[in-house]
Amino acid sequence: MADVKKIATRASYGEALVELGAEHDDFVVLDADLAAATQTGKFKAAYPDRFFDAGIAEENMMGIAAGIATTGRVAFASTFAMFAAGRAFEQVRNSIGYPHLNVKIGATHAGISVGEDGATHQCCEDVALMRTIPGMTVIVPSDDVEAKAAVRAAYEMDGPVYMRFGRLAVPVFNDEETYEFEIGRGVKLREGSDVTIVACGLMVQAALEAADTLADRGIDAEVINIHTIKPLDEDIIVESAKKTGRVVTCEEHSIIGGLGDAVLAALAEKHPVPVKKVGVMDTFGESGPAVDLLHKYGLDAEGVTAAVEAFMA
Amino acid sequence: MGDDELKKVANEVRRGIVTSVHAAKSGHPGGSLGAADIITYLYFEEMDVDPADPHKAGRDRFVLSKGHCAPALYSALACRGFFPKEDLETLRHIGSHLQGHPNMNDTPGVDMSTGSLGQGISAAVGMALAAKHWGDSYRTYCLLGDGEIEEGQVWEAAMFAGNHALDNLCLIVDHNGLQIDGTIEEVNSAMPIADKFRAFKFHVIEVADGNDFEQIRAAFAEARATKGAPTCIVAETVKGKGVSFMENNVGWHGKAPNDEQFEQAMAELEKEA
């Protein structure tokens, strides 16, 4: 695996904006004094007159983005997930969600893989918050290829979008040449018959690695990448659950309200099967190197493997 | 339109406010009546809008940041011909396009959904910024309450507008001195309002009587002529203006008149007309 390229999805976000900027001039990018970290700084460098810094004022940034969108243009609004979905929740709900405006929120530094900054900045509640807003599309890309495709798809679709990006460089496993991204359509990455692992974000890679290990131990796992939490591709999940009879969800997010609960709700209504949720277990994070934190909180291949084995026992 | 004619329209707008809030059996008549003259001036004199084409690209924009004064906005829009005046009697009813607080996707002529205080100003700043960025010539107007400006987001937005010298933006602070829990001094005053906006790099115009069309006209003319800075008009108004028992009475912030009070209010307004 030494030659696997690793890119943080926040970097993909910045690059995708630059690429989009070369093709369209009907959008602007906003940030809240975190352009270097969110990587919108790349767009700022390429198109300085199309970039606006709201300063450390996320609520106002969301409102400005909404105002811009009322004119028929698109506004990307970027900050850390904690401040986009957390601090500015009500602005996103009332000024963007309610009027269903074309604001595309690029939320970076989501989850505990923020690392050393610790719990105040490790947002594990954003997907739960955003998916409760009517009409909000919620995307959690798993790698560079998917993240870039998501940014383009978000720009092209009508309505508000919340995109969740990470700080940590993660393996690029989707093939840029062949990968077809469609909002709301899950991707089956591995066929299996014993258990279905549904994952999003950096947990997709962990799930794939876990599936390899599980195969060696006699468990044939199917792996599905659900990059769009809302609208959820219920069909692909239900179809797989009918085959395997057991589902494990994996997300770098609280087990409350995120992918796991979305999958659970869909299965409960359409095809009830036993479900195990792997995620942040209703606790705050802490400071530390991202990879070590993911390990400690059971959010790496080893953690997923152990959780699936215990579930299957 | 001359001042006498504007007064007649404002009286009609006020009757629409009282009628709609009475029919809704809830709502905010006090602030709506106080702001009626400013909103009337905007829609009948100041702004370039077209009732036949509410989404006209180059139209001037109005954001009612103090969204609870929706009855004033709805009545002005109805009087201006954006929708039938009869609709006012459906305010706050199930299925009505006239929601308790304005929604741009429901009501013709509403440029932004508002109601959660402090948020409308940011959207107005976004509209003004968009006009600057893409070279549009429209102006953006935004009405705020003097209680509303206690919200921190208002000052985030003001800071941005001042720093970006958005001279196509005109704020109006409806300064009636009252908020739900009492006078603004009793609750948590944002005074001195004018000095604060000056400090945020606004050109500030203080209007001693925000219910007087001569003074309103002069203020908006000065705002339009102001270049290099956004304008904030701080307008002293009388909450409940035009209905004797509602004037300067905070009890009428968010309460509908009963049938008897409705008759009296309408009689007073009709006498004025």
Interface residues (C-beta under 8 A of the other chain):
Chain A: V28 D49 R50 F52 A54 G55 A57 E59 N60 M62 G63 I64 A65 A66 G67 I68 A69 T70 T71 G72 R73 A75 E90 Q91 N94 S95 Y98 P99 H100
Chain B: A57 R61 V63 N103 M104 N105 D111 M112 S113 G115 S116 G118 Q119 G120 I121 S122 A123 A124 V125 G126 M127 A128 L129 A130 A131 H133 W134 D136 G152 Q153 E156 A157 M159 F160
